[in-house]
């Protein structure tokens, strides 16, 4: 452990030093600690900021994205001048400005099965700020395999969750969620939205748990799954026990190395689509759709987003039928054979096209990249969300 604090550090952490639960010994534990944050987004922002402010000596941050305007509503580590900049560059600059005593180590890469174990081995614990199921299972398994606590958090709309998985004698993520949900069942923040302040609440809870683990004080969330409802402003807990039959942390584990998590979660890369030669085959590019609309083709453009998304921006001439309403509104499409279906990015519309073809609308086709691609490559005057 680091032997002493500098005079500047004593001044910086003075409010910690006078607390009996922290004191000089605890602050030195924080200074010697190494915490890895997965993600520099909504959850990663308050986690990294507060751990840095608290004096955690080494903070690793893993991310490979760039700052977008839509991030700024909740990802408070970034600012408007950072739009278009690497999230890691933006985060490192902010953390260094907040506390130059902390060593901020950045990893510009996607966390993957072939790099997680080596990366986790250099840290005392991992804080999971991810927003997709394959990475959550990867973080969990790598934490179990490297014997590192997994300080977990997740958010959606007005609801958040937090706990500590994979700690000594505690359950892991798979003990509570043995199987991932079907692809597309749980909407991402990009699809379902999230209250901007929610990751601040949950991320701060994660940072609190990380600091308590480092200090060895208080009651951690190990074995307790904390649920937060921002609309009702209520917290409640679920008890979580270690599953002796868990394939990762159980008595006889069958997962002894990271696996293919996209495959495990039912996410497989889409096969390349050849250029369509007849209506109804393959997908449609935004350029192809623009050409057809300019030529006044009789194509019906069906928008399967929600009404609130439709109010933000729309492709002229599109008809709104939200995906959830599509099965009971199929009769509205009678008489139309050639139709192009779109959503925000192409995921929901792909489901809609499958539903339509099963219902006999065999010439329904999906717009590649959705309205976001339309904005990027056809009409940049539309607002992007």
C-alpha positions as CSV (number, residue, x, y, z in Angstrom):
1,X,0.0,0.0,0.0
2,X,1.1,3.6,-0.7
3,X,2.9,4.8,2.4
4,X,1.7,8.4,2.7
5,X,-0.4,11.2,1.3
6,X,1.0,14.4,0.0
7,X,0.0,17.7,1.6
8,X,-2.1,18.5,-1.4
9,X,-3.9,15.1,-1.1
10,X,-4.5,15.7,2.6
11,X,-6.2,19.0,1.7
12,X,-8.1,17.4,-1.1
13,X,-9.4,14.4,0.9
14,X,-9.7,16.2,4.3
15,X,-13.5,15.5,4.6
16,X,-12.7,11.8,4.2
17,X,-9.8,11.8,6.6
18,X,-11.9,13.1,9.5
19,X,-14.4,10.2,9.1
20,X,-13.7,7.2,11.4
21,X,-14.8,4.8,8.6
22,X,-12.2,6.2,6.2
23,X,-9.4,8.1,7.9
24,X,-5.8,8.0,6.7
25,X,-5.8,4.2,6.5
26,X,-8.9,4.2,4.3
27,X,-7.7,7.0,2.0
28,X,-4.5,5.1,1.5
29,X,-6.6,2.0,0.5
30,X,-8.4,4.2,-2.0
31,X,-5.1,5.5,-3.4
32,X,-3.8,2.0,-3.8
33,X,-7.0,0.6,-5.4
34,X,-7.4,-0.2,-9.1
35,X,-11.0,-0.1,-10.5
36,X,-11.9,-0.8,-14.1
37,X,-15.0,0.9,-15.6
38,X,-16.6,-0.7,-18.6
39,X,-18.1,2.2,-20.6
40,X,-17.8,5.9,-20.5
41,X,-21.5,6.6,-21.0
42,X,-24.5,7.1,-18.8
43,X,-23.5,4.9,-15.9
44,X,-19.7,5.2,-16.5
45,X,-19.9,9.0,-16.2
46,X,-20.9,9.3,-12.5
47,X,-18.9,6.2,-11.6
48,X,-15.7,7.5,-13.0
49,X,-16.2,11.1,-11.8
50,X,-16.9,10.1,-8.2
51,X,-14.2,7.4,-8.0
52,X,-11.8,10.0,-9.3
53,X,-12.9,12.6,-6.9
54,X,-12.7,10.1,-4.0
55,X,-9.0,9.4,-4.8
56,X,-9.1,5.9,-6.2
57,X,-5.5,5.6,-7.4
58,X,-6.0,3.9,-10.8
59,X,-9.1,4.0,-12.9
60,X,-9.3,2.1,-16.1
61,X,-12.0,3.0,-18.7
62,X,-13.0,0.8,-21.6
63,X,-14.9,2.4,-24.5
64,X,-14.7,2.7,-28.3
65,X,-17.5,5.2,-29.1
66,X,-17.5,8.9,-29.9
67,X,-19.5,11.6,-28.2
68,X,-22.9,12.3,-29.8
69,X,-25.4,15.1,-29.1
70,X,-27.9,12.5,-27.9
71,X,-25.4,11.5,-25.2
72,X,-25.3,14.8,-23.5
73,X,-28.7,14.5,-21.8
74,X,-27.2,11.9,-19.4
75,X,-23.5,11.3,-20.0
76,X,-22.3,14.2,-17.8
77,X,-18.6,13.5,-18.2
78,X,-18.8,14.9,-21.7
79,X,-19.7,18.4,-22.9
80,X,-21.0,20.0,-26.0
81,X,-17.4,20.8,-27.3
82,X,-16.7,17.1,-27.1
83,X,-19.3,16.1,-29.7
84,X,-17.5,14.0,-32.3
85,X,-14.6,13.4,-30.0
86,X,-13.5,10.0,-28.7
87,X,-15.4,9.3,-25.4
88,X,-12.1,8.1,-23.9
89,X,-10.3,11.3,-24.8
90,X,-13.2,13.4,-23.4
91,X,-13.5,11.3,-20.3
92,X,-9.7,11.3,-19.6
93,X,-9.5,15.1,-20.0
94,X,-12.4,15.6,-17.6
95,X,-11.1,13.2,-15.0
96,X,-7.5,14.6,-15.1
97,X,-8.9,18.1,-14.6
98,X,-11.0,16.9,-11.7
99,X,-8.1,15.1,-9.9
100,X,-4.6,15.0,-11.5
101,X,-3.5,12.7,-8.6
102,X,-5.4,9.8,-10.2
103,X,-3.9,7.7,-12.9
104,X,-6.6,7.3,-15.7
105,X,-5.8,4.4,-18.0
106,X,-7.9,4.2,-21.2
107,X,-8.6,1.2,-23.5
108,X,-9.9,2.2,-26.9
109,X,-11.5,-1.1,-27.8
110,X,-14.5,-3.3,-27.5
111,X,-14.5,-5.6,-24.6
112,X,-14.4,-9.1,-26.0
113,X,-13.9,-12.7,-25.1
114,X,-10.3,-12.7,-26.2
115,X,-9.2,-9.6,-24.2
116,X,-11.4,-9.5,-21.0
117,X,-9.5,-11.9,-18.8
118,X,-6.1,-10.2,-19.3
119,X,-7.7,-6.8,-18.9
120,X,-9.5,-7.7,-15.7
121,X,-6.5,-9.3,-14.1
122,X,-4.8,-5.9,-13.6
123,X,-7.7,-4.5,-11.5
124,X,-9.2,-5.1,-8.1
125,X,-12.8,-4.9,-9.3
126,X,-14.9,-4.1,-12.3
127,X,-17.8,-1.6,-12.6
128,X,-20.2,-2.7,-15.3
129,X,-21.7,0.3,-17.2
130,X,-22.7,-1.6,-20.3
131,X,-26.1,-1.5,-22.0
132,X,-26.3,-4.8,-23.8
133,X,-26.7,-8.4,-22.7
134,X,-23.7,-10.0,-24.5
135,X,-21.3,-7.7,-22.7
136,X,-23.1,-8.1,-19.4
137,X,-22.7,-11.9,-19.6
138,X,-19.1,-11.4,-20.7
139,X,-18.3,-9.1,-17.8
140,X,-19.9,-11.5,-15.4
141,X,-18.1,-14.6,-16.6
142,X,-14.7,-12.8,-16.8
143,X,-15.2,-11.4,-13.2
144,X,-15.9,-14.9,-11.9
145,X,-13.0,-16.4,-13.7
146,X,-10.6,-13.7,-12.5
147,X,-12.1,-13.6,-9.0
148,X,-13.1,-9.9,-9.3
149,X,-16.2,-8.3,-7.8
150,X,-18.7,-7.1,-10.5
151,X,-20.4,-3.8,-9.4
152,X,-23.5,-4.0,-11.6
153,X,-26.0,-1.4,-12.7
154,X,-28.6,-1.1,-15.4
155,X,-31.1,1.5,-16.4
156,X,-34.2,1.8,-18.6
157,X,-36.7,4.7,-18.8
158,X,-37.6,5.5,-15.2
159,X,-36.2,2.3,-13.6
160,X,-32.7,1.3,-12.4
161,X,-31.0,-1.7,-10.8
162,X,-27.8,-2.1,-8.8
163,X,-26.0,-4.9,-7.0
164,X,-22.6,-6.5,-6.6
165,X,-22.1,-9.8,-8.3
166,X,-19.3,-12.3,-8.2
167,X,-18.0,-11.3,-4.8
168,X,-16.8,-13.9,-2.3
169,X,-19.6,-16.2,-1.3
170,X,-22.1,-14.1,-3.4
171,X,-24.1,-14.9,-6.5
172,X,-23.1,-13.9,-10.0
173,X,-25.2,-12.4,-12.8
174,X,-26.0,-15.9,-14.2
175,X,-27.3,-17.1,-10.8
176,X,-30.1,-14.5,-11.2
177,X,-30.4,-14.5,-15.0
178,X,-29.4,-18.0,-16.2
179,X,-30.6,-17.2,-19.7
180,X,-30.7,-13.9,-21.7
181,X,-34.0,-12.6,-22.9
182,X,-35.0,-13.2,-26.5
183,X,-33.2,-10.6,-28.8
184,X,-35.2,-7.4,-29.1
185,X,-37.6,-8.2,-26.1
186,X,-35.9,-5.6,-23.8
187,X,-35.6,-2.2,-25.6
188,X,-32.3,-0.4,-25.4
189,X,-32.1,3.2,-24.1
190,X,-31.8,4.2,-27.8
191,X,-35.1,2.5,-28.5
192,X,-37.1,2.9,-25.2
193,X,-35.5,6.1,-23.9
194,X,-34.2,6.8,-20.4
195,X,-34.7,9.7,-17.9
196,X,-31.4,11.7,-18.1
197,X,-30.9,11.8,-14.3
198,X,-31.5,8.0,-13.8
199,X,-27.9,6.9,-14.7
200,X,-26.7,9.6,-12.2
201,X,-28.6,7.9,-9.4
202,X,-27.6,4.3,-10.3
203,X,-24.1,5.2,-11.3
204,X,-23.6,6.9,-8.0
205,X,-24.9,3.8,-6.2
206,X,-22.3,1.8,-8.1
207,X,-19.5,4.2,-7.1
208,X,-20.7,4.0,-3.5
209,X,-20.5,0.2,-3.5
210,X,-17.1,0.2,-5.1
211,X,-15.7,2.6,-2.4
212,X,-17.3,0.5,0.4
213,X,-15.7,-2.7,-1.1
214,X,-12.3,-0.9,-1.2
215,X,-12.6,0.4,2.4
216,X,-14.2,-2.8,3.7
217,X,-16.9,-1.0,5.5
218,X,-20.7,-1.1,5.7
219,X,-23.1,-3.6,4.2
220,X,-22.6,-4.2,0.5
221,X,-25.2,-5.2,-2.0
222,X,-23.8,-8.7,-2.3
223,X,-26.8,-11.0,-2.3
224,X,-29.2,-8.0,-2.6
225,X,-30.6,-6.7,-5.8
226,X,-31.7,-3.1,-5.5
227,X,-34.5,-1.8,-7.6
228,X,-35.2,1.9,-8.1
229,X,-38.4,3.4,-9.5
230,X,-37.9,7.1,-10.2
231,X,-41.5,7.8,-10.9
232,X,-42.6,6.6,-7.5
233,X,-39.3,7.4,-5.9
234,X,-39.1,4.0,-4.2
235,X,-36.4,1.6,-3.6
236,X,-37.0,-2.1,-2.9
237,X,-34.8,-5.2,-2.6
238,X,-34.8,-8.7,-3.9
239,X,-32.7,-11.4,-2.2
240,X,-30.3,-13.3,-4.6
241,X,-28.6,-16.5,-3.6
242,X,-25.7,-18.3,-5.2
243,X,-26.9,-21.1,-7.4
244,X,-24.9,-24.3,-6.8
245,X,-25.8,-25.4,-10.3
246,X,-24.6,-22.1,-11.9
247,X,-22.5,-22.9,-15.0
248,X,-19.9,-20.3,-14.1
249,X,-19.7,-20.0,-10.3
250,X,-21.5,-23.2,-9.2
251,X,-20.1,-26.4,-7.7
252,X,-19.4,-27.9,-11.1
253,X,-18.9,-25.1,-13.5
254,X,-19.1,-25.8,-17.2
255,X,-18.1,-22.4,-18.4
256,X,-14.4,-22.2,-17.7
257,X,-13.4,-19.6,-20.3
258,X,-15.2,-16.8,-22.1
259,X,-17.6,-18.0,-24.8
260,X,-19.2,-16.5,-27.9
261,X,-21.7,-14.1,-26.2
262,X,-23.4,-12.9,-29.3
263,X,-24.3,-16.5,-30.1
264,X,-25.3,-17.2,-26.5
265,X,-27.7,-14.2,-26.5
266,X,-29.1,-15.2,-29.9
267,X,-27.4,-12.3,-31.8
268,X,-25.8,-13.4,-35.0
269,X,-24.4,-11.2,-37.7
270,X,-26.8,-10.6,-40.6
271,X,-25.9,-12.4,-43.8
272,X,-24.8,-10.1,-46.6
273,X,-27.8,-9.1,-48.7
274,X,-27.3,-9.1,-52.4
275,X,-28.6,-6.2,-54.4
276,X,-32.3,-6.8,-55.0
277,X,-33.4,-7.6,-58.5
278,X,-37.1,-7.9,-57.9
279,X,-39.5,-6.1,-55.5
280,X,-39.7,-8.0,-52.3
281,X,-36.2,-9.4,-52.2
282,X,-33.6,-8.2,-49.8
283,X,-33.5,-4.8,-48.1
284,X,-33.8,-1.3,-49.6
285,X,-31.1,1.4,-49.3
286,X,-32.1,4.9,-48.5
287,X,-30.7,6.0,-51.9
288,X,-32.8,3.4,-53.7
289,X,-35.9,4.6,-51.8
290,X,-35.2,8.2,-52.6
291,X,-34.9,7.4,-56.3
292,X,-38.2,5.5,-56.2
293,X,-40.0,8.3,-54.3
294,X,-38.7,10.9,-56.7
295,X,-39.9,8.8,-59.6
296,X,-43.4,8.7,-57.9
297,X,-43.4,4.9,-57.6
298,X,-46.5,3.5,-55.9
299,X,-44.4,2.2,-53.0
300,X,-46.1,2.4,-49.6
301,X,-43.7,3.6,-46.9
302,X,-44.7,2.2,-43.5
303,X,-43.1,3.7,-40.3
304,X,-43.3,1.2,-37.4
305,X,-41.8,3.6,-34.7
306,X,-43.9,5.1,-31.9
307,X,-46.0,8.2,-32.2
308,X,-43.6,10.2,-30.1
309,X,-40.7,9.3,-32.4
310,X,-42.8,10.1,-35.5
311,X,-43.4,13.6,-34.0
312,X,-39.6,14.2,-33.9
313,X,-39.0,13.5,-37.5
314,X,-40.4,11.5,-40.4
315,X,-39.8,10.6,-44.0
316,X,-42.4,12.5,-46.1
317,X,-45.3,10.3,-47.2
318,X,-44.8,7.6,-44.6
319,X,-47.7,6.0,-42.8
320,X,-47.4,5.4,-39.1
321,X,-48.3,1.9,-37.7
322,X,-46.3,1.2,-34.5
323,X,-44.8,-2.3,-34.4
324,X,-46.9,-3.3,-31.4
325,X,-50.1,-2.3,-33.3
326,X,-49.1,-3.9,-36.6
327,X,-50.7,-7.4,-36.1
328,X,-54.2,-5.9,-35.5
329,X,-53.9,-3.2,-38.2
330,X,-52.9,-5.4,-41.1
331,X,-56.2,-4.8,-42.9
332,X,-55.1,-1.2,-43.4
333,X,-52.4,-2.5,-45.8
334,X,-54.8,-4.4,-48.0
335,X,-54.4,-3.5,-51.6
336,X,-50.8,-2.6,-51.2
337,X,-48.2,-5.1,-52.5
338,X,-45.0,-3.0,-52.8
339,X,-44.1,-1.6,-49.4
340,X,-40.9,-0.4,-47.6
341,X,-40.9,-0.6,-43.8
342,X,-38.7,1.5,-41.6
343,X,-38.0,2.4,-38.0
344,X,-35.2,4.3,-36.3
345,X,-32.3,2.0,-37.3
346,X,-33.7,-1.0,-39.0
347,X,-34.1,-3.4,-36.1
348,X,-37.8,-3.1,-35.4
349,X,-38.6,-2.8,-39.1
350,X,-36.9,-6.1,-39.8
351,X,-39.2,-7.7,-37.3
352,X,-42.2,-6.0,-39.0
353,X,-41.1,-7.2,-42.4
354,X,-40.9,-10.8,-41.1
355,X,-44.4,-10.4,-39.6
356,X,-45.8,-9.0,-42.8
357,X,-44.3,-11.7,-45.0
358,X,-45.7,-14.4,-42.7
359,X,-49.1,-12.6,-43.2
360,X,-48.8,-12.8,-47.0
361,X,-47.3,-9.4,-47.8
362,X,-44.4,-11.1,-49.5
363,X,-43.1,-7.9,-51.2
364,X,-42.5,-6.0,-47.9
365,X,-38.9,-4.9,-47.6
366,X,-36.8,-3.3,-44.9
367,X,-35.1,0.1,-45.1
368,X,-31.5,-0.4,-44.3
369,X,-30.4,1.8,-41.4
370,X,-33.9,3.2,-40.9
371,X,-34.6,6.9,-40.6
372,X,-31.1,7.5,-39.2
373,X,-29.6,6.4,-42.5
374,X,-32.1,8.6,-44.3
375,X,-31.0,11.6,-42.3
376,X,-27.3,10.9,-42.8
377,X,-27.4,10.2,-46.5
378,X,-30.5,11.8,-47.9
379,X,-32.0,14.6,-45.8
380,X,-29.6,16.0,-43.1
381,X,-32.1,18.8,-42.4
382,X,-34.2,16.5,-40.3
383,X,-33.4,16.3,-36.5
384,X,-31.6,13.2,-35.4
385,X,-32.5,11.6,-32.1
